[in-house]
């Protein structure tokens, strides 16, 4: 466990004073937001895509049907995951060098055998058999795939789409020690079981690129387990993580980016501490330029988590502007000029490297930071707008929680993509109010106060 932080009080107070013009002097809880949600727009036709078979999908606009999810079935006993868990529990925690410049952030743990993802998924389900059934979610076709293929050459048509997942998984220290979810029992947040709920969802959908926020169990859980499943990863913690204020913390929380080593090779990595008015803030971003192993096409992936709470809208806007400026420099600079991939499409040296930006922006679509991204000269679109009938409306919510100040139902999480470079094929739909449940999130059946977002994209 990490001791409480010992950062300079003077340093913090000075920074807070300098940024006072961008936000309130004291933190404020968001005002309760109350409205009724529409009925589900999509049928529920069975479990999610396990990526080992054909995905279960619905075309946008399909007729609705109400089908309840069955309970999780107990699975056969196996010691594979138990052995891996014992290995992880005996591994030493990293207690210093939070920042990647002091260590190799891309060093995958040695000595771990490659795990069978199907077996691990079954064992997660077995560990969770006493938990309620999880909210059911379908993969939804956004457009007719035959129409999309007219923009793709023969080689691209034979290449599977890129599956991208982003998720604020709720830092364990914050869930147990700082955030107060008044309708969520403490037993539902115990890490010994909650980690299986998180891993179950990752193993169910098996993304090619995984962007996580509020990660405070990177070194002892996510890095070694996902490395055993073939993922390369890097992590960047917040400079002043609120997790360190909790006595029983597991270290600072931050952002983590994972990608499949079999699918991509790494060209460059940038670790950013976001600024506002030229002053560093407590929020960070990871940016990596990748090359597809099959086609040579490049893409740039970023994950971030902007400042939370109502009243800090101007600060979030400044952080977003700083991130966009950095992304423009990265995608148009030398890092995006890998000679192997020139002429292969997907950023061929003249039009820049196409972008995918994921994260918890803590901002509704009405905020300045959202407007900055949607109107950016980088040509970004919000993937989840395509779930709506007109293709122009964000989901009703991506987070829904009840705190002492009231009930908060908001759209804060996004997957941004270069709309001239990518086509969105499918999206993971949003659960209905009934599936979320009266106690909202987190709960016994869902591990975070934020929903995961997932889409399949293809190069045009």
C-alpha positions as CSV (number, residue, x, y, z in Angstrom):
1,X,0.0,0.0,0.0
2,X,1.1,3.5,-0.7
3,X,1.4,6.1,2.2
4,X,-0.6,9.2,2.0
5,X,0.9,11.7,-0.4
6,X,3.6,14.1,0.8
7,X,3.5,16.7,-2.0
8,X,4.2,20.3,-1.3
9,X,1.2,22.1,0.1
10,X,2.7,25.4,-1.2
11,X,3.1,24.0,-4.7
12,X,-0.6,22.8,-4.7
13,X,-2.0,26.0,-3.4
14,X,0.0,28.1,-5.8
15,X,-1.2,26.0,-8.8
16,X,-4.8,26.2,-7.5
17,X,-4.5,30.0,-7.2
18,X,-3.1,30.3,-10.7
19,X,-6.0,28.2,-12.2
20,X,-8.7,29.9,-10.1
21,X,-9.9,31.9,-13.1
22,X,-10.7,28.6,-14.9
23,X,-12.8,27.0,-12.2
24,X,-14.5,27.4,-8.8
25,X,-12.6,27.9,-5.6
26,X,-14.2,24.8,-4.1
27,X,-15.4,21.6,-5.7
28,X,-19.0,21.3,-6.5
29,X,-21.1,18.2,-7.0
30,X,-23.0,18.2,-10.3
31,X,-26.7,19.2,-9.9
32,X,-29.1,16.3,-10.1
33,X,-30.5,15.6,-13.5
34,X,-33.8,14.0,-13.8
35,X,-35.6,12.8,-16.9
36,X,-37.3,9.7,-18.2
37,X,-35.4,7.6,-20.7
38,X,-36.9,6.2,-23.9
39,X,-37.5,2.5,-24.3
40,X,-34.8,0.3,-25.8
41,X,-34.3,0.7,-29.5
42,X,-32.7,-2.7,-30.2
43,X,-33.6,-6.3,-29.7
44,X,-31.6,-8.4,-27.2
45,X,-30.7,-11.5,-29.0
46,X,-28.2,-13.2,-26.7
47,X,-24.8,-12.7,-25.3
48,X,-22.2,-10.3,-26.6
49,X,-19.5,-11.0,-29.1
50,X,-16.9,-13.3,-27.8
51,X,-14.7,-12.7,-30.9
52,X,-14.2,-16.4,-31.1
53,X,-17.3,-16.8,-33.3
54,X,-19.7,-14.5,-35.2
55,X,-20.7,-11.4,-33.3
56,X,-24.4,-11.1,-32.3
57,X,-25.4,-7.8,-33.9
58,X,-28.5,-5.9,-34.8
59,X,-28.9,-3.4,-37.6
60,X,-29.7,0.1,-36.5
61,X,-33.5,0.7,-36.7
62,X,-34.4,-3.0,-36.0
63,X,-37.6,-3.5,-34.1
64,X,-37.4,-3.6,-30.3
65,X,-38.1,-6.6,-28.1
66,X,-37.9,-7.2,-24.4
67,X,-35.9,-10.2,-23.6
68,X,-34.3,-10.6,-20.1
69,X,-30.8,-11.9,-19.7
70,X,-30.4,-15.3,-18.0
71,X,-28.3,-15.8,-14.9
72,X,-24.6,-16.5,-15.2
73,X,-24.1,-20.3,-15.3
74,X,-21.6,-21.9,-13.1
75,X,-18.7,-23.2,-15.2
76,X,-16.3,-26.1,-14.9
77,X,-13.5,-25.8,-12.3
78,X,-10.0,-24.9,-13.4
79,X,-6.8,-23.7,-11.7
80,X,-5.5,-21.7,-14.6
81,X,-6.8,-18.3,-13.4
82,X,-6.2,-19.2,-9.8
83,X,-2.5,-19.9,-10.5
84,X,-2.2,-16.7,-12.4
85,X,-3.8,-14.8,-9.6
86,X,-1.4,-16.3,-7.1
87,X,1.5,-15.2,-9.3
88,X,0.1,-11.7,-9.4
89,X,-0.5,-11.5,-5.6
90,X,3.1,-12.4,-4.9
91,X,4.6,-9.9,-7.4
92,X,6.0,-6.8,-5.8
93,X,4.1,-3.5,-6.3
94,X,5.9,-0.7,-8.0
95,X,6.3,1.9,-5.2
96,X,8.3,4.6,-6.9
97,X,8.8,6.1,-10.4
98,X,5.2,6.8,-11.2
99,X,6.2,8.4,-14.5
100,X,7.4,6.4,-17.5
101,X,10.6,8.4,-18.0
102,X,12.0,6.7,-14.9
103,X,11.2,3.2,-16.1
104,X,10.3,1.3,-19.2
105,X,6.5,1.8,-19.5
106,X,6.3,-0.7,-22.3
107,X,8.2,-3.5,-20.5
108,X,5.8,-6.5,-20.3
109,X,6.2,-8.8,-17.3
110,X,8.4,-11.8,-17.9
111,X,7.8,-15.4,-16.9
112,X,4.0,-15.4,-17.6
113,X,2.7,-18.1,-19.8
114,X,0.3,-17.2,-22.6
115,X,-3.2,-17.6,-21.2
116,X,-6.3,-19.0,-22.9
117,X,-8.8,-16.2,-23.1
118,X,-11.8,-18.6,-23.3
119,X,-10.7,-20.4,-20.2
120,X,-10.1,-17.1,-18.3
121,X,-13.6,-15.9,-19.3
122,X,-15.2,-19.1,-18.1
123,X,-13.4,-18.8,-14.8
124,X,-14.5,-15.1,-14.4
125,X,-18.1,-16.3,-14.9
126,X,-17.5,-19.0,-12.3
127,X,-16.2,-16.5,-9.8
128,X,-19.2,-14.3,-10.4
129,X,-21.9,-16.9,-10.4
130,X,-23.5,-15.5,-7.2
131,X,-23.7,-12.0,-8.7
132,X,-26.8,-10.9,-10.6
133,X,-26.8,-11.1,-14.4
134,X,-25.0,-8.2,-16.0
135,X,-26.9,-5.6,-18.2
136,X,-27.3,-7.1,-21.6
137,X,-25.8,-5.2,-24.5
138,X,-25.8,-5.9,-28.3
139,X,-23.4,-5.0,-31.0
140,X,-25.4,-2.8,-33.4
141,X,-24.7,-2.4,-37.1
142,X,-24.4,1.3,-38.0
143,X,-24.7,1.0,-41.8
144,X,-25.0,-1.6,-44.5
145,X,-21.5,-3.2,-44.7
146,X,-21.9,-3.6,-48.5
147,X,-22.2,0.1,-48.8
148,X,-19.2,0.7,-46.6
149,X,-17.0,-1.6,-48.7
150,X,-17.2,0.7,-51.7
151,X,-14.7,2.9,-49.9
152,X,-12.3,0.1,-49.3
153,X,-9.9,-1.7,-51.6
154,X,-9.7,-5.5,-51.8
155,X,-6.9,-5.8,-49.2
156,X,-8.9,-3.7,-46.7
157,X,-12.0,-5.8,-47.3
158,X,-10.0,-8.9,-46.2
159,X,-8.7,-7.2,-43.1
160,X,-10.9,-7.5,-40.0
161,X,-12.1,-4.2,-38.5
162,X,-10.3,-2.7,-35.5
163,X,-12.1,-3.1,-32.3
164,X,-11.7,-0.2,-29.9
165,X,-12.9,-0.1,-26.3
166,X,-12.7,2.7,-23.7
167,X,-13.8,2.5,-20.1
168,X,-13.5,4.5,-16.9
169,X,-13.3,1.4,-14.6
170,X,-13.6,3.4,-11.3
171,X,-10.4,3.5,-9.3
172,X,-10.6,1.1,-6.4
173,X,-9.4,3.5,-3.8
174,X,-11.9,6.2,-5.0
175,X,-14.8,3.7,-5.0
176,X,-14.2,2.5,-1.5
177,X,-12.7,5.6,0.1
178,X,-13.8,8.9,-1.6
179,X,-16.7,8.5,-4.0
180,X,-19.9,8.0,-2.0
181,X,-22.4,5.9,-4.0
182,X,-25.3,5.9,-1.6
183,X,-27.3,3.1,-3.2
184,X,-24.3,0.8,-3.8
185,X,-23.4,-1.6,-1.0
186,X,-19.7,-1.6,0.0
187,X,-19.7,-5.4,-0.5
188,X,-20.3,-4.8,-4.2
189,X,-17.1,-2.8,-4.5
190,X,-14.7,-5.4,-3.0
191,X,-11.8,-5.7,-5.3
192,X,-11.5,-9.4,-5.0
193,X,-14.7,-9.8,-6.9
194,X,-15.0,-6.4,-8.8
195,X,-11.9,-7.1,-10.7
196,X,-13.6,-10.2,-12.2
197,X,-16.5,-8.1,-13.5
198,X,-14.0,-5.8,-15.2
199,X,-12.0,-8.6,-16.7
200,X,-15.1,-10.4,-17.8
201,X,-16.2,-7.6,-20.0
202,X,-12.7,-7.2,-21.5
203,X,-12.5,-10.9,-22.2
204,X,-16.0,-11.0,-23.6
205,X,-15.3,-8.3,-26.3
206,X,-11.6,-8.7,-26.7
207,X,-10.7,-5.4,-28.2
208,X,-7.7,-4.8,-30.4
209,X,-7.2,-1.4,-28.6
210,X,-8.2,-0.9,-25.0
211,X,-8.2,2.5,-23.3
212,X,-8.8,2.6,-19.6
213,X,-9.2,5.5,-17.1
214,X,-9.0,5.5,-13.3
215,X,-6.6,2.6,-13.3
216,X,-5.0,2.0,-9.8
217,X,-4.3,-1.7,-10.2
218,X,-2.2,-1.6,-13.3
219,X,1.0,-3.2,-12.1
220,X,-0.5,-6.0,-10.0
221,X,-3.6,-6.8,-12.2
222,X,-4.1,-5.4,-15.7
223,X,-0.5,-5.3,-17.0
224,X,0.4,-8.9,-16.2
225,X,-3.0,-10.4,-17.1
226,X,-3.4,-8.6,-20.4
227,X,0.3,-9.2,-21.3
228,X,-0.4,-12.9,-20.9
229,X,-3.2,-12.4,-23.4
230,X,-0.9,-10.8,-26.0
231,X,-1.4,-7.1,-25.2
232,X,1.3,-4.5,-25.1
233,X,0.6,-1.7,-22.6
234,X,1.7,1.6,-21.1
235,X,0.5,3.6,-18.1
236,X,0.6,7.2,-17.0
237,X,-0.5,8.2,-13.5
238,X,-2.0,11.6,-12.4
239,X,0.6,13.8,-10.8
240,X,-1.6,14.3,-7.7
241,X,-3.8,11.3,-7.7
242,X,-6.7,11.5,-5.2
243,X,-6.2,7.8,-4.6
244,X,-3.2,8.7,-2.5
245,X,-5.5,10.4,0.0
246,X,-7.1,7.1,0.9
247,X,-5.3,5.1,3.6
248,X,-5.7,1.7,2.0
249,X,-4.7,2.8,-1.5
250,X,-2.9,0.8,-4.2
251,X,-1.0,3.7,-5.7
252,X,-2.0,6.5,-8.0
253,X,-4.6,6.2,-10.6
254,X,-4.1,7.1,-14.2
255,X,-4.7,6.2,-17.9
256,X,-3.6,2.9,-19.5
257,X,-3.4,2.0,-23.2
258,X,-3.3,-1.6,-24.4
259,X,-3.0,-2.9,-28.0
260,X,-2.7,-6.4,-29.4
261,X,1.0,-7.2,-30.3
262,X,-0.2,-9.6,-33.1
263,X,-2.2,-6.8,-34.7
264,X,0.0,-3.7,-34.3
265,X,3.6,-2.6,-34.0
266,X,4.5,0.6,-32.0
267,X,6.0,3.5,-33.9
268,X,6.0,6.2,-31.1
269,X,4.7,7.0,-27.7
270,X,4.0,10.4,-26.1
271,X,3.0,10.9,-22.5
272,X,1.3,14.3,-21.9
273,X,0.5,16.3,-18.9
274,X,-2.3,18.5,-20.0
275,X,-1.9,22.3,-19.5
276,X,-4.3,25.3,-19.1
277,X,-3.1,28.8,-19.6
278,X,0.4,27.3,-20.0
279,X,0.2,25.9,-16.5
280,X,0.4,22.1,-15.9
281,X,-2.7,20.5,-14.5
282,X,-3.4,17.2,-12.8
283,X,-4.8,15.5,-16.0
284,X,-2.8,13.4,-18.4
285,X,-3.0,11.7,-21.8
286,X,-1.2,8.8,-23.6
287,X,-0.7,9.0,-27.3
288,X,0.7,6.1,-29.4
289,X,1.2,5.9,-33.1
290,X,0.7,2.3,-34.3
291,X,1.2,0.4,-37.6
292,X,-1.1,-2.4,-38.7
293,X,1.0,-5.6,-39.1
294,X,-1.1,-6.8,-42.0
295,X,-1.6,-3.7,-44.2
296,X,1.1,-1.2,-43.0
297,X,-1.5,1.4,-42.4
298,X,-0.9,3.7,-39.5
299,X,-3.2,5.2,-36.9
300,X,-2.7,7.3,-33.8
301,X,-4.5,6.4,-30.6
302,X,-5.0,8.6,-27.5
303,X,-6.6,8.1,-24.1
304,X,-7.3,10.9,-21.6
305,X,-9.4,11.7,-18.5
306,X,-10.2,15.4,-18.1
307,X,-11.0,17.4,-15.0
308,X,-14.2,16.3,-13.2
309,X,-17.0,18.2,-11.4
310,X,-19.3,21.0,-12.3
311,X,-17.8,24.5,-12.4
312,X,-14.6,23.4,-14.1
313,X,-15.9,23.8,-17.7
314,X,-13.3,26.4,-18.7
315,X,-10.5,24.3,-17.4
316,X,-11.7,21.3,-19.3
317,X,-12.0,23.5,-22.4
318,X,-8.3,24.6,-22.0
319,X,-7.2,21.0,-21.4
320,X,-9.0,19.9,-24.6
321,X,-7.4,22.7,-26.6
322,X,-4.0,21.6,-25.3
323,X,-4.6,18.0,-26.2
324,X,-5.8,18.9,-29.7
325,X,-2.7,21.0,-30.3
326,X,-0.5,18.1,-29.2
327,X,-2.4,15.6,-31.4
328,X,-2.0,17.9,-34.4
329,X,1.7,18.1,-33.8
330,X,2.1,14.3,-33.3
331,X,0.0,13.2,-36.3
332,X,1.6,15.7,-38.7
333,X,5.2,15.5,-37.4
334,X,8.1,13.1,-37.9
335,X,6.5,10.5,-35.7
336,X,3.9,9.9,-38.4
337,X,6.3,9.6,-41.3
338,X,7.3,6.0,-41.0
339,X,8.7,5.1,-44.5
340,X,7.4,1.5,-44.4
341,X,3.8,2.6,-44.4
342,X,4.0,5.4,-46.9
343,X,1.6,4.9,-49.8
344,X,-0.3,2.2,-47.8
345,X,-3.1,4.6,-46.9
346,X,-4.1,5.6,-43.4
347,X,-1.8,8.6,-43.2
348,X,0.6,8.5,-46.2
349,X,2.7,11.5,-45.2
350,X,0.6,14.2,-46.9
351,X,-2.6,14.0,-45.0
352,X,-1.4,13.1,-41.5
353,X,-2.0,10.0,-39.4
354,X,-5.7,9.2,-38.7
355,X,-6.8,9.5,-35.1
356,X,-8.8,7.6,-32.5
357,X,-9.2,9.5,-29.2
358,X,-10.9,7.9,-26.3
359,X,-11.7,8.8,-22.7
360,X,-13.8,10.3,-20.0
361,X,-14.0,13.9,-20.9
362,X,-16.3,14.8,-17.9
363,X,-18.2,17.0,-20.3
364,X,-21.7,17.0,-21.7
365,X,-22.1,17.8,-25.4
366,X,-23.1,21.3,-24.5
367,X,-19.6,22.1,-23.1
368,X,-16.9,24.0,-24.8
369,X,-14.4,21.1,-24.9
370,X,-16.9,18.9,-26.8
371,X,-17.5,21.8,-29.3
372,X,-13.7,22.1,-29.7
373,X,-13.4,18.5,-30.7
374,X,-16.4,18.3,-33.0
375,X,-15.2,21.4,-34.9
376,X,-11.5,20.6,-34.8
377,X,-9.5,20.9,-38.1
378,X,-8.3,17.4,-37.4
379,X,-11.7,16.2,-38.7
380,X,-13.0,14.2,-35.8
381,X,-16.4,12.7,-35.3
382,X,-18.0,11.1,-32.3
383,X,-18.7,7.5,-32.9
384,X,-21.6,7.1,-30.5
385,X,-23.7,9.8,-32.3
386,X,-24.2,7.2,-35.0
387,X,-26.4,5.1,-32.6
388,X,-29.1,7.8,-32.9
389,X,-31.8,7.8,-35.6
390,X,-30.4,11.0,-37.1
391,X,-26.7,10.2,-36.5
392,X,-26.3,13.6,-34.8
393,X,-27.3,12.9,-31.1
394,X,-25.2,11.5,-28.3
395,X,-26.5,8.8,-26.1
396,X,-28.8,9.8,-23.2
397,X,-26.1,8.8,-20.7
398,X,-22.7,7.0,-20.3
399,X,-22.7,7.3,-16.5
400,X,-25.5,7.1,-14.0
401,X,-25.0,7.3,-10.3
402,X,-26.6,8.4,-7.0
403,X,-24.5,10.5,-4.6
404,X,-25.5,12.3,-1.4
405,X,-26.0,15.5,-3.5
406,X,-28.5,13.7,-5.7
407,X,-28.9,11.6,-8.9
408,X,-26.6,12.3,-11.8
409,X,-27.2,10.9,-15.3
410,X,-24.8,12.3,-17.9
411,X,-23.0,11.7,-21.2
412,X,-19.3,12.2,-20.4
413,X,-17.4,9.4,-22.3
414,X,-16.5,9.5,-26.0
415,X,-14.7,7.7,-28.8
416,X,-13.6,10.3,-31.4
417,X,-12.3,9.2,-34.8
418,X,-11.0,10.7,-38.1
419,X,-14.3,10.5,-40.1
420,X,-12.5,10.9,-43.4
421,X,-10.2,8.0,-42.7
422,X,-12.4,5.5,-40.8
423,X,-15.8,4.0,-41.2
424,X,-17.7,2.9,-38.0
425,X,-19.1,-0.6,-38.6
426,X,-20.6,-1.5,-35.2
427,X,-21.2,0.0,-31.8
428,X,-22.0,-1.6,-28.4
429,X,-25.4,-0.3,-27.5
430,X,-26.3,1.5,-24.2
431,X,-28.4,-0.4,-21.6
432,X,-31.9,0.7,-20.8
433,X,-32.9,2.3,-17.6
434,X,-34.5,-1.0,-16.5
435,X,-31.3,-2.8,-17.2
436,X,-29.3,-0.3,-15.2
437,X,-31.6,-0.9,-12.2
438,X,-33.0,1.5,-9.6
439,X,-29.8,1.7,-7.6
440,X,-27.9,2.9,-10.7
441,X,-24.1,2.4,-11.0
442,X,-21.9,0.9,-9.7
443,X,-23.8,-2.1,-8.4
444,X,-23.5,-5.9,-7.8
445,X,-24.0,-6.5,-11.5
446,X,-21.8,-3.7,-12.9
447,X,-18.4,-2.7,-11.6
448,X,-18.1,1.0,-12.5
449,X,-20.2,4.2,-12.4
450,X,-19.3,4.6,-16.2
451,X,-20.4,2.4,-19.0
452,X,-17.8,0.9,-21.4
453,X,-17.9,2.1,-25.0
454,X,-16.9,-0.1,-27.9
455,X,-16.8,0.2,-31.7
456,X,-15.5,-1.6,-34.7
457,X,-13.8,0.7,-37.3
458,X,-12.3,0.1,-40.7
459,X,-10.1,2.2,-42.8
460,X,-11.9,3.8,-45.7
